[in-house]
Amino acid sequence: MLTFSLLTFGIHAQTSTKERITVVTEYYPPYSFLNEQGEAKGCSVALVKALFKISQDDFNVQVMPWARAYKTAISTKNTLIFSIVRNKIREKNFIWIGKIVQEKNLFWGLKSRYKEEKLTEKEFYSSLIVTTTHTSNDQILTEKGKNRLYQVTEITQGINMLLMQRVDLIVETKIGMKKRFEREKLDFSLVKPVYELPELNYDLYIAMNINSDSKIQKRMSNAYQQLVDNGKFAQVMGQCDN
């Protein structure tokens, strides 16, 4: 089972007198993950490094379970978080620096259990679905109030519960599900997508705590726009397509 330890790394601008910014993220391949040396990698990590190279602010990144990352970002001034879903529940709680990518989430079940390609609506709403606390999927499904949910603190717990048939479904992107199975050395062929909700197709963003210094917010937004304008954004995020 995947376990998390707090990892911090940073880049220090040689001549910068600007603020040190805390940056939080989670294990979320291919956007952010730890390699075998314990280094944070992924296209979103590379994008954030490029952002700070332009802004010249000092920063440190902490890789942690999503629930802790979210709580840190929502409660701590001058904290940047990625890759975070932008939705109506979160809209007023963050400063939205810029979009990273659009994600399509699917509901996964065991192939041995689900013979049909897609569940009926009745089957879907009677299923027990595992969600990760404080994720957008969890927030939206909880707000809808139509599904039976089993909340966990880390999605790998949910994957193991699914494989043990303790829950019916788990919600995750295709590439995210595949990468997590690979990391845990599990057989990805055991699962398949069986349902989709359009409202769980999201835009992932870089965001900051709502009370962050306005000068820092402006530097981050300007740096993001520079990355878009000079083509660096497309180059970096293209890594996730490989």
Order of alpha helices (4+ residues) and beta strands (2+ residues): beta-beta-beta-beta-alpha-beta-alpha-beta-beta-alpha-beta-alpha-beta-alpha-beta-alpha-beta-beta-alpha-alpha
